[in-house]
Amino acid sequence: MKALNRITVPRLPLKEFFLLARDAGCDAVEVRNDLPGGEIFDGLSEDEVRRLSEEHSIRIVTINALQRFNDVKKHLQRRTDELRRLAETAQKAAVDAVVLCPVNDPDEQRSYRQRMEDTVTALSAFGSVFREAGVLGYIEPLG
């Protein structure tokens, strides 16, 4: 499998992005929730996206991303709710997985141990969300 990340051409409409990926020899793509406009699928419904990906033989492997997923001290419920929305979107659009990005801050105040404990707390809370939606979660190591 060869995949193209939509960050390479963030303003290109989704349909044209699928065509570009296919023309570049890719059979998969990663879509994002952090591009201009803030929409993962350019306003298309999940059903439209699923049909579009089938039509162009392009598999959507991931939605990137639930940011700062392990920032749970005050935000665990907010992160879990956001993940639930992303996972439901992925399930409806036949996307394989949602990417989880940890806090990547050079001024991080938590100890290594606390960061690891917070990561385990988040992943423990997220397990049922992934199971219910039937999608995977990928942790993107940063830094």
Residue frames relative to the residue before (quaternion, step in Angstrom):
aa qw qx qy qz dx dy dz
M 1.0000 0.0000 0.0000 0.0000 0.00 0.00 0.00
K 0.0758 -0.7430 0.6631 0.0505 3.52 -1.15 0.80
A 0.0783 -0.8156 0.5733 -0.0015 3.55 -0.81 1.04
L 0.2503 -0.7424 0.6068 0.1342 3.52 -1.25 0.63
N 0.3385 -0.7341 0.5578 0.1880 3.57 -0.90 0.98
R 0.4989 -0.6930 0.4357 0.2847 3.55 -0.82 0.98
I 0.5136 0.6388 -0.4285 0.3802 3.61 1.17 -0.27
T 0.5501 0.6294 -0.3906 0.3855 3.60 1.21 -0.41
V 0.7831 0.0544 -0.0160 0.6193 3.59 1.14 -0.66
P 0.0881 -0.8850 0.4530 0.0612 3.58 0.65 1.12
R 0.7197 0.4373 -0.2635 0.4705 3.62 1.07 -0.50
L 0.5012 0.6461 -0.4304 0.3823 3.58 1.24 -0.09
P 0.4901 -0.6619 0.4683 0.3200 3.62 -0.80 0.92
L 0.6688 -0.5576 0.3241 0.3697 3.54 -1.11 0.78
K 0.6536 0.5119 -0.3310 0.4485 3.61 0.84 -0.90
E 0.6801 0.4738 -0.2895 0.4787 3.60 0.89 -0.88
F 0.5997 0.5495 -0.3541 0.4615 3.56 1.13 -0.64
F 0.6314 0.5167 -0.3308 0.4743 3.61 0.96 -0.80
L 0.6591 0.5032 -0.3085 0.4662 3.59 0.94 -0.87
L 0.6343 0.5237 -0.3227 0.4683 3.58 0.99 -0.84
A 0.6511 0.5136 -0.3166 0.4605 3.57 0.89 -0.91
R 0.6685 0.4918 -0.3022 0.4691 3.57 0.86 -0.92
D 0.6703 0.4989 -0.2994 0.4606 3.60 0.91 -0.89
A 0.6662 0.4835 -0.2880 0.4894 3.59 1.20 -0.55
G 0.5827 -0.6139 0.3629 0.3897 3.59 1.26 0.09
C 0.5056 0.6341 -0.4301 0.3967 3.57 1.23 0.36
D 0.2172 -0.7651 0.5878 0.1479 3.53 -1.18 0.54
A 0.7523 0.2756 -0.1703 0.5737 3.58 1.30 0.15
V 0.1377 -0.7760 0.6105 0.0783 3.53 -1.31 0.43
E 0.2649 -0.6807 0.6446 0.2257 3.49 -1.42 0.22
V 0.1840 -0.7586 0.6158 0.1071 3.57 -0.91 0.97
R 0.2823 -0.7842 0.5418 0.1082 3.53 -1.23 0.47
N 0.3249 -0.7287 0.5671 0.2046 3.53 -1.27 0.45
D 0.6593 0.5156 -0.3028 0.4558 3.60 1.24 0.23
L 0.4497 0.6867 -0.4553 0.3449 3.58 1.17 0.51
P 0.6919 -0.4482 0.3354 0.4560 3.60 -1.24 0.29
G 0.7426 0.3460 -0.2839 0.4982 3.55 -0.87 0.95
G 0.3232 -0.8178 0.4302 0.2042 3.55 1.25 -0.42
E 0.6003 0.5557 -0.3757 0.4356 3.60 1.20 0.14
I 0.4813 -0.6763 0.4763 0.2900 3.56 -0.91 0.88
F 0.8289 0.2180 -0.0577 0.5119 3.58 0.86 -1.01
D 0.5572 -0.6516 0.3829 0.3438 3.61 1.08 0.64
G 0.7153 -0.4561 0.2591 0.4617 3.58 1.05 0.67
L 0.5065 0.6253 -0.4329 0.4062 3.59 1.27 0.02
S 0.4952 -0.6325 0.4954 0.3305 3.57 -1.12 0.56
E 0.6515 -0.5068 0.3852 0.4127 3.54 -1.25 0.34
D 0.6288 0.5286 -0.3371 0.4599 3.61 1.03 -0.73
E 0.6494 0.5089 -0.3163 0.4682 3.58 0.96 -0.84
V 0.6526 0.5123 -0.3108 0.4638 3.58 0.98 -0.83
R 0.6402 0.5188 -0.3241 0.4647 3.58 0.95 -0.86
R 0.6643 0.4879 -0.3032 0.4782 3.61 0.91 -0.86
L 0.6440 0.5274 -0.3151 0.4558 3.57 0.97 -0.85
S 0.6728 0.4807 -0.3062 0.4717 3.59 0.89 -0.85
E 0.6363 0.5072 -0.3283 0.4797 3.60 1.04 -0.71
E 0.6416 0.5486 -0.3133 0.4350 3.57 0.94 -0.93
H 0.7750 0.3305 -0.1636 0.5132 3.57 0.99 -0.86
S 0.4095 -0.7370 0.4478 0.2976 3.59 1.31 0.17
I 0.4595 0.6369 -0.4675 0.4058 3.55 0.97 0.96
R 0.2528 -0.7621 0.5839 0.1197 3.53 -0.76 1.11
I 0.2605 -0.7339 0.6022 0.1760 3.59 -0.93 0.87
V 0.2088 -0.8380 0.4954 0.0933 3.55 -0.28 1.25
T 0.8278 -0.0004 0.0182 0.5607 3.60 1.02 -0.63
I 0.2493 -0.6436 0.6876 0.2254 3.44 -1.49 0.31
N 0.1367 -0.7786 0.6109 0.0428 3.53 -0.77 1.09
A 0.8348 -0.4249 -0.3024 -0.1762 1.87 -1.20 2.12
L 0.4423 -0.5670 0.5957 0.3577 3.46 -1.44 0.07
Q 0.2358 -0.8113 0.5250 0.1029 3.56 -0.31 1.30
R 0.8562 0.1250 -0.1023 0.4908 3.54 -1.28 0.61
F 0.1117 0.8627 -0.4883 0.0689 3.55 1.10 0.77
N 0.7388 0.4035 -0.2343 0.4862 3.60 1.06 -0.61
D 0.4539 0.6135 -0.4823 0.4302 3.58 1.21 0.56
V 0.1353 0.8745 -0.4446 0.1388 3.54 0.51 1.25
K 0.4182 0.7364 -0.4682 0.2523 3.59 1.17 -0.30
K 0.8090 0.1472 -0.0586 0.5661 3.58 0.83 -1.00
H 0.7678 0.4406 -0.1595 0.4369 3.55 1.19 -0.51
L 0.3083 0.7841 -0.5058 0.1852 3.63 1.14 0.23
Q 0.6817 0.4769 -0.3111 0.4594 3.63 0.80 -0.87
R 0.6386 0.5238 -0.3241 0.4613 3.58 0.98 -0.81
R 0.6606 0.4955 -0.3046 0.4746 3.60 0.95 -0.88
T 0.6505 0.5168 -0.3140 0.4595 3.58 0.97 -0.86
D 0.6519 0.5063 -0.3124 0.4701 3.59 0.96 -0.82
E 0.6535 0.5001 -0.3141 0.4734 3.58 0.96 -0.85
L 0.6406 0.5127 -0.3270 0.4689 3.57 0.96 -0.82
R 0.6229 0.5430 -0.3480 0.4428 3.60 0.93 -0.82
R 0.6591 0.4945 -0.3105 0.4740 3.61 0.93 -0.83
L 0.6655 0.4950 -0.3055 0.4677 3.59 0.93 -0.86
A 0.6690 0.5014 -0.3014 0.4584 3.59 0.93 -0.89
E 0.6430 0.5057 -0.3250 0.4746 3.59 1.00 -0.75
T 0.6239 0.5227 -0.3276 0.4798 3.57 1.03 -0.77
A 0.6503 0.5150 -0.3106 0.4641 3.57 0.92 -0.90
Q 0.6634 0.5100 -0.3131 0.4493 3.58 0.85 -0.94
K 0.6920 0.4888 -0.2842 0.4489 3.60 0.84 -0.93
A 0.7397 0.3954 -0.2143 0.5006 3.59 1.08 -0.72
A 0.4527 -0.7054 0.4317 0.3333 3.61 1.31 0.12
V 0.3267 0.7054 -0.5392 0.3239 3.57 0.96 0.95
D 0.5205 -0.6976 0.4068 0.2774 3.57 -0.87 0.99
A 0.8431 -0.0119 0.1150 0.5251 3.57 0.80 -1.03
V 0.2948 -0.6857 0.6300 0.2146 3.50 -1.42 0.24
V 0.3538 -0.7315 0.5489 0.1959 3.56 -0.94 0.96
L 0.1939 -0.7558 0.6182 0.0952 3.54 -1.08 0.85
C 0.1104 -0.7918 0.5992 0.0438 3.58 -0.70 1.09
P 0.3522 -0.7455 0.5237 0.2142 3.60 -0.77 0.99
V 0.6553 -0.4350 0.4106 0.4612 3.53 -1.34 0.03
N 0.0019 -0.7768 0.6286 -0.0376 3.55 -0.90 0.99
D 0.2635 0.7767 -0.5005 0.2770 3.52 0.40 1.32
P 0.4038 -0.7331 0.4859 0.2518 3.61 -0.60 1.06
D 0.6984 0.4335 -0.2694 0.5017 3.60 1.20 -0.39
E 0.2126 0.8079 -0.5178 0.1843 3.58 1.25 0.45
Q 0.2631 -0.7956 0.5333 0.1154 3.56 -0.83 1.04
R 0.5823 0.5875 -0.3865 0.4080 3.60 1.17 -0.39
S 0.5040 -0.6219 0.5018 0.3276 3.55 -1.14 0.63
Y 0.6719 -0.4612 0.3765 0.4406 3.56 -1.28 0.27
R 0.6582 0.5233 -0.3083 0.4448 3.57 0.87 -0.94
Q 0.6684 0.4935 -0.3027 0.4670 3.59 0.93 -0.89
R 0.6314 0.5241 -0.3383 0.4606 3.60 0.98 -0.78
M 0.6609 0.4957 -0.3082 0.4717 3.58 0.97 -0.83
E 0.6437 0.5082 -0.3245 0.4712 3.60 0.97 -0.80
D 0.6556 0.5017 -0.3095 0.4719 3.59 0.97 -0.82
T 0.6239 0.5329 -0.3339 0.4640 3.58 1.06 -0.72
V 0.6592 0.4911 -0.3034 0.4819 3.59 0.93 -0.87
T 0.6217 0.5384 -0.3360 0.4590 3.60 0.98 -0.81
A 0.6757 0.4909 -0.2916 0.4663 3.58 0.86 -0.98
L 0.6923 0.4782 -0.2956 0.4524 3.58 0.78 -0.98
S 0.6160 0.5351 -0.3434 0.4651 3.59 1.06 -0.67
A 0.6752 0.4828 -0.2892 0.4768 3.58 0.98 -0.82
F 0.6977 0.5051 -0.2683 0.4314 3.57 1.04 -0.75
G 0.5003 0.7017 -0.4157 0.2907 3.60 1.14 -0.55
S 0.6954 0.4704 -0.2907 0.4590 3.58 0.82 -0.94
V 0.5965 0.5608 -0.3657 0.4427 3.60 1.08 -0.62
F 0.6748 0.4808 -0.2917 0.4779 3.57 0.91 -0.91
R 0.6464 0.5217 -0.3240 0.4529 3.59 0.93 -0.85
E 0.6728 0.5103 -0.2992 0.4443 3.58 0.84 -0.96
A 0.7212 0.4258 -0.2405 0.4906 3.58 0.97 -0.84
G 0.3636 -0.7485 0.4851 0.2688 3.59 1.15 -0.46
V 0.5664 0.5499 -0.4095 0.4574 3.56 1.10 0.70
L 0.4942 -0.6549 0.4942 0.2875 3.54 -1.28 0.40
G 0.2554 -0.7196 0.6169 0.1908 3.53 -1.34 0.24
Y 0.1206 -0.7800 0.6121 0.0487 3.56 -0.85 1.01
I 0.2760 -0.7381 0.5907 0.1736 3.56 -0.92 0.89
E 0.2299 -0.7685 0.5863 0.1128 3.54 -0.80 1.07
P 0.2583 -0.7733 0.5548 0.1657 3.59 -0.41 1.14
L 0.0924 -0.8022 0.5897 0.0086 3.54 -0.84 1.04
G 0.7199 0.4674 -0.3167 0.4037 3.52 -1.28 0.35
